[in-house]
């Protein structure tokens, strides 16, 4: 591991100023992803700026009913918060589906959004990878890719985003708060992650030197009737092969409101807007759920060994929405 400096920021403005002094500096929250990447040589920061002790560790209800989550709130505290569990149960379930208890005690909300792909080629510095070394190639295209993207990938990268939390946040229209040298700003999560295109090394739309300070979830009554489900290769401590955050409001057999987002299918948490549009105002039936899933997945381009993800996501949509319909009828 490369030698590096360490500084602890005392406030948000100082943190941003410190980062501006060194182009090779990185913010350090829980360190559950960054430190691992430093050990393998994928990340080589010259300076770590510790933001863990900044006053960004609260979860509060705003006057308009939105839920404001600080960037240094730990995953464990987020999942256990009564307001999160009551108003956005899919978010609590998504957080608990990720990592282990020990890691959730350390990992932060801001860091979770910025975690890097777990593609094996990205993590192996002896292999080419366009995310790590732009222009070097993407061996996953013809190599090991059974858990790679089926939506919106390019010939430059087929990696997926690993976050469970991000999938639930995408379903509920989260807004990311940041602080830059010019002051505070906001960025909808729908615009936070960049398309892969020919620049897979550019993963987010964060302004240079910006610090994530929090996430806001707008008030959404439908979110109280939500669930998160994750399919993985072992029962715990594994990344998703496919996942779904779903919320559903049904009245007299008709879908009044629906939210859907998928995980482990693209380079970012995937909001299933085509499926939502197909369902809204229509019948809440398994047949309609399947047709909506098919509409969303029509753009899927499976690789040689990950075509199973298409029926997997389709079946998750039907199962989750059917369960939520049955709950709504009680």
Buried (B, 14 or more C-beta within 10 A) or exposed (E): EEEBEEBBBEEBEBBBBBBEEBEEBBBBBBBBBBBBBBEEBBBEBEBBBBBBEBEBBEBEEEEEEBBBBBBBBBBBBBBBBEBBBEBBBBBBBBBBBBBEEEBBBBBBBBBBBBBBBBBBBBBBEEBEBBBBEEEEBBBBBEBEBBBBBBBBBBEBBBBBBBBBBBBBBBBBBBBBBBBBEEEEBEBEBBEBBBBBEEBBEBBBBBEEBBBBBBBBBBEBEBBEBBBBBBBBEEEEEBBBBBBBBBBBBBEEEEBBBBBBBBBBBBBBBBBBEBBBBBBBEBEBBBEBBBBBBBBBBEEBEBBEEBBBBBEBBBBBBBBBBBBBBEEBEE
